[in-house]
Amino acid sequence: MGYNIGKQVGDFMGRLHVWGKSNADVCAFFNGNQEAKALYSWAYYGRLLSTIEQAEIELGEEEKRALEEIVEESSQAIRDATDTVRRPVL
């Protein structure tokens, strides 16, 4: 059952991505809404490290630095996106 839900969500996100690329007015709306982009990047990436810490998952220093880099790069990609409604890359 979980696989089916995950597949359906993935299919939906793929269709949304394609739809967003072909709708310049939608992209322009989201591009102009920097607060929404910041909130979106925070919801997906901004809480990642604190969530891992709260779950008491131990990370080595190298793993933690790698995750911090992923968080920063992915958050910046969301904030800079102008061509589509972006989905997380993690």
One Martini backbone bead per residue (centre of mass of N, CA, C, O) as a GRO file, in nm:
protein
   90
    1MET     BB    1   0.058   0.062  -0.023
    2GLY     BB    2   0.293   0.267   0.010
    3TYR     BB    3   0.388   0.248  -0.281
    4ASN     BB    4   0.134   0.361  -0.415
    5ILE     BB    5   0.142   0.638  -0.286
    6GLY     BB    6   0.427   0.718  -0.376
    7LYS     BB    7   0.370   0.693  -0.679
    8GLN     BB    8   0.140   0.900  -0.695
    9VAL     BB    9   0.301   1.139  -0.592
   10GLY     BB   10   0.522   1.126  -0.809
   11ASP     BB   11   0.333   1.161  -1.051
   12PHE     BB   12   0.220   1.434  -0.967
   13MET     BB   13   0.489   1.588  -0.952
   14GLY     BB   14   0.561   1.545  -1.248
   15ARG     BB   15   0.312   1.689  -1.367
   16LEU     BB   16   0.359   1.959  -1.225
   17HIS     BB   17   0.630   2.020  -1.352
   18VAL     BB   18   0.537   2.023  -1.646
   19TRP     BB   19   0.312   2.231  -1.614
   20GLY     BB   20   0.488   2.466  -1.504
   21LYS     BB   21   0.674   2.494  -1.761
   22SER     BB   22   0.398   2.570  -1.946
   23ASN     BB   23   0.334   2.818  -1.719
   24ALA     BB   24   0.432   3.133  -1.695
   25ASP     BB   25   0.228   3.261  -1.494
   26VAL     BB   26   0.291   3.073  -1.258
   27CYS     BB   27   0.592   3.130  -1.240
   28ALA     BB   28   0.563   3.434  -1.192
   29PHE     BB   29   0.413   3.415  -0.928
   30PHE     BB   30   0.635   3.254  -0.770
   31ASN     BB   31   0.867   3.448  -0.825
   32GLY     BB   32   0.717   3.693  -0.666
   33ASN     BB   33   0.710   3.481  -0.406
   34GLN     BB   34   0.948   3.475  -0.174
   35GLU     BB   35   0.806   3.373   0.082
   36ALA     BB   36   0.716   3.100  -0.031
   37LYS     BB   37   0.998   2.997  -0.100
   38ALA     BB   38   1.111   3.012   0.185
   39LEU     BB   39   0.903   2.824   0.314
   40TYR     BB   40   0.953   2.580   0.134
   41SER     BB   41   1.255   2.544   0.205
   42TRP     BB   42   1.208   2.508   0.509
   43ALA     BB   43   1.012   2.264   0.507
   44TYR     BB   44   1.228   2.072   0.361
   45TYR     BB   45   1.528   2.183   0.489
   46GLY     BB   46   1.539   2.364   0.756
   47ARG     BB   47   1.455   2.090   0.945
   48LEU     BB   48   1.645   1.848   0.905
   49LEU     BB   49   1.861   1.856   1.133
   50SER     BB   50   1.665   1.879   1.376
   51THR     BB   51   1.518   1.613   1.317
   52ILE     BB   52   1.762   1.431   1.350
   53GLU     BB   53   1.827   1.513   1.639
   54GLN     BB   54   1.546   1.439   1.765
   55ALA     BB   55   1.590   1.129   1.666
   56GLU     BB   56   1.883   1.047   1.750
   57ILE     BB   57   2.078   1.078   1.508
   58GLU     BB   58   2.393   0.988   1.427
   59LEU     BB   59   2.651   1.205   1.312
   60GLY     BB   60   2.901   1.276   1.140
   61GLU     BB   61   3.082   1.535   1.035
   62GLU     BB   62   3.064   1.468   0.731
   63GLU     BB   63   2.757   1.426   0.720
   64LYS     BB   64   2.676   1.702   0.827
   65ARG     BB   65   2.813   1.873   0.608
   66ALA     BB   66   2.661   1.747   0.371
   67LEU     BB   67   2.378   1.829   0.466
   68GLU     BB   68   2.428   2.132   0.481
   69GLU     BB   69   2.486   2.158   0.178
   70ILE     BB   70   2.218   2.051   0.075
   71VAL     BB   71   2.041   2.255   0.213
   72GLU     BB   72   2.160   2.509   0.083
   73GLU     BB   73   2.139   2.436  -0.220
   74SER     BB   74   1.833   2.366  -0.223
   75SER     BB   75   1.724   2.629  -0.109
   76GLN     BB   76   1.844   2.810  -0.331
   77ALA     BB   77   1.702   2.675  -0.571
   78ILE     BB   78   1.421   2.754  -0.483
   79ARG     BB   79   1.466   3.068  -0.463
   80ASP     BB   80   1.576   3.076  -0.784
   81ALA     BB   81   1.335   2.983  -0.919
   82THR     BB   82   1.169   3.038  -1.266
   83ASP     BB   83   1.062   2.771  -1.444
   84THR     BB   84   0.927   2.634  -1.181
   85VAL     BB   85   0.782   2.426  -0.974
   86ARG     BB   86   0.951   2.309  -0.713
   87ARG     BB   87   1.118   2.023  -0.608
   88PRO     BB   88   1.267   1.822  -0.424
   89VAL     BB   89   1.614   1.664  -0.425
   90LEU     BB   90   1.637   1.452  -0.169
   0.00000   0.00000   0.00000
